[in-house]
Amino acid sequence: MKISVIGCGYLGAVHAASMVQLGHDVVGVDVDERRVGLLNRARAPFYEPGFEDLLGTSLASGRLRFSADVADAAGSAVHFVCVGTPQKRGEYAADLRYVQAAVESLLSVLAPGELVAGKSTVPVGTAARLAELVEGKVPGALLAWNPEFLREGFAVQDTLHPDRLVYGLPAGPDGERARALLDEVYAPIVAAGTPQVVTDHATAEMVKTAANSFLATKISFINAMAELCEATGADVTQLADAIGHDDRIGRKFLNAGLGFGGGCLPKDIRAFMARAGELGADQALTFLREVDAINMRRRIRMVDLAREVCDGSLLGKRVAVLGAAFKPDSDDIRDSPALNVAAQLQLQGAVVRVTDPAALANSRAEWPHLDFADTPEEAAERADAVLLLTEWQQYRDLDPVAFGEVVARKRVLDGRNALDREAWTAAGWSYRALGRRAG
Ligand code: UDX
């Protein structure tokens, strides 16, 4: 099939290259010419394990190209909309200008029988509105919503082997036509027996925001338990293990620590609350305000804990921060809890040095007032405290004995409950973590 993908960020670029693997002929369109140039040269504009290889093989097949001109999308049977929906400045609501612009730009190339398939995370009601626009301007063209659930760090795997396919379709025969097109796009995935949920536009839009809200709630639940553990001397990691053995609860997404950040969870729960308010159903989601508040409190608690271990004052204390990305295996620093904490520490007078295996270039560009170091050893030189804030495998694997040689004081704060407490304490470190007793 001929397919176009509008918007080549994390979602779109991975989607475009993956669709080639499914056998299709794909053009990726993005307004950013630099990004288009990089992608056409098989260079990933962001860090995502496995993506550059996939991009290279897909380009080499001759069935993938990237363009800054939407006219190149003409003649595609399906046009995927993969642009961002960031939080509006000063508001909780999602900014839909890129989605609107993408769909409007497609109107000039769209032909009857072709399908616009939205993948961006949008407030419920957006698809119905866009469907009217599309059908009004190009009679016979179709619009479906087909949310994407990929996790950064696992984007390729999640795109090629999703847990489920969700199709939000128009009613009647148009819905049947749209479904047939999507089934053709995803034929190998459908043939592999992947569960499908075929539904209306509104449900499909809500599936995505509901899923992310549930995940955020799960993380904040365990972080609320961490607050209680701190008040009582109980251990939140053992608590999570114990409740996680109940398969109705499950252990995944119960890792207590610094909480969630990134380009999705924080803004999606806020946009969901804003939309509920517009719909007169705000009470249904007021609990998400608490989820957000618990999450943000963890960052403050981390700063307090750092001050505590630095003998009550951060002034002039040398603090090493391991991790800048919002999570491991990503160079994404959007709403990064690690950088938030690093900046707070610096504002309170600490001499902070941040390191990260992949996110240093982005961090330097976005946070020019922070100091950065290329290696954990450099960041921790003569440090009064070391904070693990993003649990990269290389930080989990640090040898506490050798690492102890570079610091001034062997004090480690494990913001992700990721280090081997016994090994670090055995090497003479004082170990502190969120939701656990001092070690
Ligand atoms: C999320 C959803 O998982 C994905 O399905 C959706 O498509 C996009 O949003 P992503 O933002 O890539 O994906 O990251 P995710 O792995 O969900 O982690 C989000 C944040 O939660 C990270 O900051 C992570 O460190 C934190 N987290 C995750 C925890 O604090 N504890 C956990 O147990 C799990």
Residues whose N, C-alpha, C, O or C-beta is under 5 A from the ligand:
A	BS01	UDX	E148 F149 L150 R151 E152 I219 F253 L254 N255 G259 F260 G261 G262 C264 L265 F326 K327
